[in-house]
Structures are given as C-alpha cells and as structure tokens.
C-alpha cells in the first residue's frame, strides 16, 4: 500500500435500530419506544426511566435516562432549528408511541 492511500470505513451499528425512527415535520423521533427498549433488553417500566429534554438556540434533543444510571440513555428525538416552547413540547411528546409511558 502506498503512503498517500486513505482507508475509510463506517460503522453500521445504527442499522439495527433505523426502522424504529421516523423523520417528520423537521423532527427525527422514535416511533416505537417499547420495541427499542425490548431490543436493548431493558424493561419498559416508567418508574425506572425519566424523560430528559435538552434544548439550545439551534436544536432540541429528547432522551430517556435510567433513574439508577445502570443503562445508557436512549435517544428519542432530535429537532434541528426547533426552540423550546409549549407547542414544540406538545409536538415532540405527541410523536412517541409507547403504551407503558404516560408523558406528563
């Protein structure tokens, strides 16, 4: 191989979960929270998880955090160019589908 040769490879770890996410109205969101949790071998129990919403001037992110910090966060949504407001919260929370979780 020559010294100026570049080798690139890409990880495909997202492939397993890409069917659980949808892009709509400028938001990428998880369309089936419970199925993602089942695939990750986590119990879909609202008492063990909390919803965390982080926003900045340019984007908004929504993740599930385990209350005991035993498991990594589970991303639920990302919205570029969306500011925090009651309307945007209602839009985001209306997108998630999971019969186990009741978003307040």
C-alpha positions, 0 to 999 in steps of 0.5 A: 500500500502506498503512503498517500492511500486513505482507508475509510470505513463506517460503522453500521451499528445504527442499522439495527435500530433505523426502522424504529425512527421516523423523520417528520415535520423537521423532527427525527423521533422514535416511533416505537419506544417499547420495541427499542427498549425490548431490543436493548433488553431493558424493561419498559417500566416508567418508574425506572426511566425519566424523560430528559429534554435538552434544548439550545438556540439551534436544536432540541434533543429528547432522551430517556435516562435510567433513574439508577444510571445502570443503562445508557440513555436512549435517544428519542428525538432530535429537532434541528432549528426547533426552540423550546416552547409549549407547542414544540413540547406538545409536538415532540411528546405527541410523536412517541408511541409507547403504551407503558409511558404516560408523558406528563 
